[in-house]
Amino acid sequence: MTTVITGKQATLEEPLAFDPFELQDTVTGDVRDPFPFLEELRRNSPVHVGPLHFPGMPSTSGLQAPDRPQPVSVLGYDEVVSVLRDNERFSSSVYADVMGIVMGKTILQMDEPDHRKHRALVSPAFRSRILQRWEHELVRAVVDDLIDRFCSKGHADLVRDVTFAFPVQVIARILGLPMREYPRFQRWTMELISVAANWERGMAASQALGEYFAGILAARRVEPADDLISELAATEVDGQHLSDEEIFAFLRLLLPAGVETTYRATGNLLYGLLTHPDQLEALKQDRSLMSQAFEESLRWEPPVTMILRRAMSDTEIYGVPVASGTDIGVFLASANRDERRFSNPNEFDIFRDPLQHVGFGFGVHMCLGMHLARMESRVAINAILDRLDGLCLDPSPGEDPHIHGLAFRSPTSLPVSFRPC
């Protein structure tokens, strides 16, 4: 059990049980390896017009509205960067249609100057001094507590036992929420981002989160606590505060961004290391490699494979005409394996010469929580390497751990063995 401080009252609670694989449609398709298909498209042209038909996925061509321009997919590194750095021609407002209904109006869908103004209101919550405090007072303690539960057994599934479990605990404690509610937030988070797969479930999760946060925010306005919700309620830039609805929208965005992305990114790095034991051992012996290992994992297997933009006028990308109003899929995962930029791009190699990737996006919409994600993954991997001696991938007969998914990618499982501690 863990003592949790919420407001001024400490509670001692066990979290409710939640199976992370109950909601498998959140991965938007059971695709094991989309990269050969993306590579073939990219080699033909870094810009593709028309729906994509991933092997094993149902065709979406019949879903295209007849009065809408054909969608465009941007696959090459230079082309992806050019789109993401030009928020005048290529707008993030497309997210108002995609996620705005369930999340509210967030910085995800804003263009300049609104994006810059609202980002300035929430970005102080992620400044380095606060991240350092969370690292030393919170994140390592959460991960150590999880490892304590299985380290004497000599075996574990690092997805179920660590990577899926720790980010939601970190975010919930940062927000000042009771431990017993963590699985509920995790379920709401997965239901929210899978709204395209189940509309009613996603909308119900959005409403539930709004109602829950309304009560918490009202209490924090009366009696502030040492948590992020209290800080958001008090934040002021140029005399302007966030409204209640803006705070609710930001919290709905923070949960999937802070939970899903970190859980998947940490799992992908662990999978890369466990399937390359020489690199795992090198990292264990030299922790200064941690930063480049994490960046290589984001390049090789980013947790989010694609983001969206909308053309605001008739334009072109790489000489390909793009009509005003066209929805554009910007494939980060494809750009990160562009052979024109990265040598041996399909290989996981923590020793490669570092080049900027787009695993966290690019331009003004670069991921706000990227420094938190980097810190959380670093602390989690260090704790695992510190405490699980002799760590190795150890699947049962017939078990096939691998990274899968389309919009979101992460390992199915990470069965490992180690010397009991």
Secondary structure, DSSP 8 states (H G I E B T S, - for coil): -EEEEETTEEEEE------TTTTGGGGSS--S--HHHHHHHHHH-SEEES----TTS---GGGS-TTS---EEE-SHHHHHHHHT-TTTEETTHHHHHTHHHH-S-GGG--TTHHHHHHHHHGGGG-HHHHHHHIIIIIHHHHHHHHHTTTTTTEEEHIIIIITTHHHHHHHHHHT--GGGHHHHHHHHHHHHTTTT-HHHHHHHHHHHHHHHHHHHHHHHHS--SSHHHHHHH-EETTEE--HHHHHHHHHHHHIIIIIHHHHHHHHHHHHHHTSHHHHHHHHH-GGGHHHHHHHHHHHS-SB-EEEEEESSSEEETTEEE-TT-EEEEEHHHHTT-TTTSSSTTS--TTS------TT--GGGS-TTHHHHHHHHHHHHHHHHHH-TT-EE---TT----EE-SSB-EES--EEE----
